[in-house]
Amino acid sequence: MIPTLPFGRTGHTSTRTIFGAAAFWETPQNLVDATIEMILQNGINHVDTAASYGKSEQLLGDWIRRHGKPFFLATKTDQRTRQASYEQICRSLELLHVDHVDMIQLHALHDETDWATTFGPGGAIEAVIQAREEGLAHFIGVTGHGVPVPQFHLRSLEQFDFDAVLLPYNHIMMQNPHYAENFNRLLAVCRDRNIAVQTIKGITRSPWNDVQQNRTTWYRPLEEQPDIDLAAHWILGNPQVFLNTAGDINILPLILDAAQRFKTRPAEAQMEALADRLKMLPLFV
């Protein structure tokens, strides 16, 4: 069984492997349906999507229209002003065929201008608060990418009491001392305040660089089961975090298989050997 963990202070116990519906960008509906059935068979009870993930909300919503919503459902708004963000949230609910989502998240908040607009007068923070007050969303989170994101999340948590954060986390990324220091600072704050910590880019091998892209992920992922085992088990070895799956439905079974077999975190020497053998590189520098 995939391990579970209370999702912060929400009252929901989520599988520690959360399905990242970015994998549904432009996936045929029959494959979307098959993928949802697969995650449910594996016990996954938490799905994360976003308004900016291509047709993900529409495709996921078509399944929900026919079958109901048997999982914790989160989406994201990438708009920065109150009006635009609120309209996008309402549109997401229409596409998802629900009258509310369990969590709405401010998406990709790792740029200074975006951050200032979001938390300024008439900013998107007002829209997500309004959505919660109106019952359109029960909880509020914030997400981001890149090396500066732990610092942005710490600043965001000074402005508003978010229920969850989401950011990159993998062994190669944590070899950056600056990122690791701020990630661990964020982890401590989230532990003290019972804020859920979701992690992304867990099975990153490197940027695509000169390699021909053959996956729907925007980074080159690990592809072999033993390698994915090491990467996934290293993340799950941190008992505080959740592992959001990669944006490729063909890699998903390998991640779920790894999560099912998790027992302990691999040794540092194993992770270093993996990085050396595959010439792994951080996605963000």
N, C-alpha and C positions, 0 to 999 in steps of 0.2 A: 504493500500500500504506500502511496505517496504521503509523506508526513504532513501534518497540519499544524497551524499556529494561529492563535488569536490575531485577527487583523487590527492591531492597535486597540483603540478604545471603542471600536464600532460595535462590538458585541457579536461580530461574525467570526467564526473560525474558518479560515481559508486554507485550502491546500497550499503548501509552500511553493508549489509550482503553479503559477498563474498563466492562463492562456493569453498570449499576446495576439489579438485579432488584427494586427497589422499584416499578418499572414494572409488575410482575406482581401488584399488590395483590389485585385481584379480577378478573383478566383471564380470559376464557373459555379453556379449555385449547387449543382449535384456534389461537387467536391467539398463545398462549404458544409453541406448537410452531413456528408460522411465524416468530415473532420470533427464536427461538433459531437456526433455520436461517439467518435473515438475518445474525445476528451472526457465525455461523461462516463464511458465505460472504464476509464482510468481513474475515475473519482474526482476529476477537476471540478471545482465548484466556484470558480472566480474567473471572470472574463474581462479583459481590458481592451477597449477600442478607442477611437478618436475620430472627431469630425474630419480630420485631415488625412485619414488613412484610406484614400481612394474611395472605393465602394464598400468598405468594410461595414459601416453601420447599416447600409441598405441590405447587404447580403446576410448579415447576422440578424437583422430585423425581420427578414422574410422567414427565417427559421423560427424566430420567436413568435411571429404571427401565427404560425401553424402549430407550435408545440408549447408555447408558454415560456416563462423565464425561470429555469430551475437552477440558477447560479447568481452569485453576486455580480452585478453588472456595473462597470465603470466606463465612462467616456471622458473626452477632453475637449476643451475649447481653446483654440489658438488665437482668438481675437483679443484685442487689448483694451477696448473701450466697453463701457457698460452696455450700451445699446446693441452693438454688433455681437458682443458675447452672449447676451441674453437671447437674441434672435437665433444665434447658432445653437444654443442649448435647446431651444424649442424645436428647431429643425431636427436635431439629433433624436429627440424623443419621438418625433413623427417617423423618422426612418427606422428607428429601433422597435416601433410598435409597442411602446410602453408609456405609462403616464408619469413615470419617474425612473431615474437611475439610482442605484445605491450610492454611487460617488461621481461627482463632477470634478475634473482636475484642470487647473490652469496649465496649459501645455507649453513645453519648451521655454520656460521662463529662465533664461540664462544670458540675456542681453541687457545691458544697462538701460537703453532707451525703452525697451519693452517693459522692463521691471518698473521703471519710474512711471510709465503710463498706466500700467496695471494697478499700481497702488496709489496713484494720484486721483484727484477729483474726477468723477465720471469714469473711473477705470474698471477693468474687468472684475476686480475683486468684489465690486458692488453687485455685479450680475450674478456671481456664484452665491453670494450671500442671499440675494433676492430669490434665487432658485431654491435654496434650502428653506427659506422662510415660507415659500409657496408650496413646498412639498414636492418640487420637481427633482430634487436630489436630497439624499439623506446626509451625505458626508462630502467634505471638500478636501482635495489634495492638490499637490503642485509637482510638476515634473520638469526635467531639464537634461541637457547633454553637455559634454565637454569638460575640460579640466576645471573651469571656474564654478561649475554648478553646485558643489557642496557649499561654497561660500554664499552663493545666491540663495540656496535653500535656508541657510542659517539666517540670512537677512530677512527672508520671507517669513520665517517663523517668529522673528521679532515683531513683524507687522500684524500677523494673523495666526491664530491657533489651528493650523491645518491638521487634518486627521491622518494624512499619509504623504509621504514624499516618494519620488521615483528618480533614479539616477543610475549611471553606469557603474558596474562593479565586476571585475574579473581579476585574475592573478596578475596578468601583465600590466593592467592599468594601475594596480596597487604598488607597482615597482617605482612609480613616480612619487617621490617623497612628499612633494607639495600636495598632490591629490590625496595620497594616503592620510596625511595629517588632517586635512580638512574633512575627508570622508569620516574618519574616526571621531572627530569633534562632532560632526552631525549625528553620528550613530549614538554618541553619548547623550546628546540633547533629546533625541527621539526616544531613547530608553527611559530617560527621566520623565518624559511627558507622555509616554505610552502612545507614540506616533508610529504607524506602520511604515516599514522601509521596503520598498519594492526596488529590485535591481534589474537592469537591462544590459544588453550586449555581453551576456555571460559566456557565450561560446565564440566570441570573436577570435579569429586567427590573425587578421591584419586588415588594413585597407585593401581594396582591390588592386590599386596601383596598376601595374602592367599586365596583371592576370585577367584573362577574359571572364567577364561576369557570367556565371551559370546558375546563380541562385537569386531569389527575390529579396534577399537581405541586401542593404546598402553597404555592407562590409563583407569581407571574405570570412565565412564561418568555418569552424571545425566541422568535419563531415564523417569521420570514422567513429564508430561506437566507443572504442577504448579511449579516444581523445576527448570525446564529449563526456564520457563518464568522469574523467579527471576534472574537467572544467566545471561541470555541474556539481560534483561532489565537493569541490573546493568551496563553491559558493554556499551550498547547503550546510557546509561545515561551520558557517557562521550562524549560530542559532537565532539571530535576531532578524534575518532578512528573508525576503521572498525572491524567488527566481522567476522572472517573466520570460516566457518562451520566445524563441527567435521567429522572425517574420518569414518563415518558409514552411509550408505544410509538409513538405517532403522530409525535412529534418526533424519535424515535431515528434514522430514516433521514437526516434533515437533519444531525444531529450526526456520524453516520458519514461522510456525504459530505464534510463540512467536514474531518474528521480525515484522510480519504484525500488531500485536496488541500493539506495543511499544508506550507508552505515556510519562511516567516519570520513573526516577530511583527509585528503591525500597529503603525504609529507612534502615539505618544501623541495626536497631533492627531486621528487617526481614531477612537480610543476616546473622546475627549472629545466629538467631533461626534456619535457614536452615542448617548452618554449625554444630550446636549442634545436631540437630535431626538426621542428616545423618552421623555424626562423620567424617566430611570432613577433608581431609589432603592435604597439598600442594604436587604437583607432584615433584617439585624441592626444595631442601633444601641446 
